[in-house]
């Protein structure tokens, strides 16, 4: 399986998608087609952490005062399902591996895996 979850208005996502050979990928734009419980559970199966999938750079994270709270795994899950901006992006699943976020190392690993 090859799948990428991204945000089409995100310049970083656009840049990363240009670097990847997208042949064979299912691409899901998370604003127009938000992640559902099954998809999030599938991502969780790779990471064993909703926090690892959570975008702590999201504006709402600061606006809602979440950075000052102790958030449980269940709360991370519900926050991601309630608002697309809380999913760290892009998220790419390639065969038996997941690549979460846009760090240089993560993007390099994704490109190497998909070469």
N, C-alpha and C positions, 0 to 999 in steps of 0.2 A: 504494500500500500504506500502511496505517496500522496500527501495532503499538506496544504499550506493554509493557515488561517492568517489573514492580514487585514489591514485597514487601508482602503484605497486612497484616502486623503493624507496618509502619513508618508512624508518624503523619505524617511528612513526605510520603510517597508518597500517603497517603489525602488529605491536604490538597491536593496538586497535582492528583490525579485529580478532585477536586470542582470544580476551577477550569476543567477542560477539557471541551469538548463531546465525549463519547466515542462519538458516533454513527459507525459505520463502522470503529471500532477493533477489532482483535483484541487481547485483553488476556491476558497470560501472567503468572501468579504464579510467581516463580522459586524459591520454596522447595518447592512441591508439584510443579512442573514445571520443573526446572532447564534452563538454556540448554544446547543441544547444540553440537557443533563447527560445524555448518552455520550456525546462528543467530549464533554468535560471529564466524564468518568474514564473515557479511553485515554485522555491525556494524563489523568491522575495515575492510571495503571503504569505509565512509564516513569513518572516522577515521584510517586508516593507522597506528594506534597501539593496542596492547593496554594500554599504560600509561594512555592517556586513558579507557579503559573500566574501569580498576581503582580500587576503593574503598580508598584509603589510610586511611580512618577506621575500617575494620573492626577489631573487637577482635583477631581472629586475626592481623592484620598486625603488631600490637605484641606479642602473646603469643608468636608464632613468631619474633620478632626480625627480621622482614623489613625493618623500617625502617632497620636498620643494615647491610643487605646491598645490593650492587649487583645489581639484578635485570634480566635480559635480557627482551627482548620475548617470546621463547619461554617463559620462566618465568612472565611475567605471564599469558600465554595458558593455560598448564597450571594455574596457581593459580585463575583464573576458572572453568575447567571443573571443577576439583576441589571447589570450595566456593562456593555461591551468594552468600555474604556478600561475596565479593571483587568482584562486579559492582557498579559504581557505579550508583545508581538514583535515580529511574527512568530508563529508556532509552526514548525514543520515536522511532519512525521514521515520518515523514510524507512520503509521496511520495519525493522525492529528497534529503531532509535528515534528519539525526540530531540528537537533543537528549539529551545525557548529563548526568545529575546534577540537583541541586536548587538550583543558584545562582539568585538572583533574576533575573539576566539571561537565563539559559537558559529558565527557566519563562516569562518574559515573551515570549521569542522563540517558544516552543512555542505559547502561547496565541494570539499574533498569526498564526502560520502556519496554525493550525487554526480561525481565526475564520470 
